[in-house]
């Protein structure tokens, strides 16, 4: 999806994160457990210098934001100046919302 978004926006596409294997599927986890489950599951791609870069991070579906938060944290720790999150879909919260 990110590659197609980059092409449509005439931006350079580069894979900057790798998912480490392990962890459990998050589908039925609480927000707190999701945050714990994604800790350490991603790492930056070796040999990529993103110091001062402005990055658009693409997430197809955001549920709690745990995965996106972990990825943003890693990109910033590697020197990214800005990380913009582009989400294609957002799941509906089970919390009651005031109208």
N, C-alpha and C positions, 0 to 999 in steps of 0.2 A: 504494500500500500504506500509506504513512504517513497519508494522509487517512482511510483506513478504520480504522486503529489509533487515531487521535485520536478518531474518532467513537465507537468502542467503549469507549474509556476516558473519554469525556466531557471531552476536552481540546481546546484551541484548536489548529487546524492552521494553519501558516503556512509558506510556502516561503521558506527563508532562504538557500539556496545556488543558484547557477546554474553549470551546466557550460559551460566554454568549449570551443569546437570545436577539434579537433586531437588529436594523440596517436594511438597505435595500439591496436587491440584487445589486451586483456591476457591472453586465454585461455591462450596457450602461453608466457607470459613467466615468468621466474624471479621470486622475491620481490624481489630487488635491482632488477631491471629494472622491475617494477611500481611500486616506490617512486619511481623516477626518472620513469616515464611519467605518473604522476598529479600530480607537482609542478606547480603553477600552472594546473591544468586546472579548478579551481573558484574561484568568487569569491562574496562575499556579495551579497545583493540590495540595491541602492541604496535608501537612505531607511529602512532598517529598524534600529531601535534595540534591541539585545539586551543592553545593559549590565545585568549582574546577573541575567540570566535563567537559569532551569533548563530545559534543552532535552533532549528525547528525539529522538535521531537514529535513523532507521529505515533499515536496510540489508537488502534482501531476501535476498541470499546473500553471505556473507563467505568469501573464499578465503584471502588472505594478510593482509587487514586494511589494505592500502595505501590504498585509497580512503577507508575510514572514518577512518584516521589523518589523512589530509590534510584531510578535512572538519572533524574535531574541532579541528585546529590553526587553521583559518580561523575557526570559531565562537568559539574562545577568544580569538583575536587581536582579534575584534570586541567583546569584553567579556562573553561568556557566563560566568556563574559556575560552572555545572556542565553537562556534556554526558554524557548517559547513552546508550549505544549499545544499541539493540534490534535483534537480528539474527534473522531468521526461519529461516535455514538456514546451516549451516557445512559447507564441503566437507571431506572427509577429507584429512588431511595425508599426503603420500607418505613422510614420515620415519617410521622405525620407532619405534613406541611401546612402552614397557615396560608390561606388564600386572601 
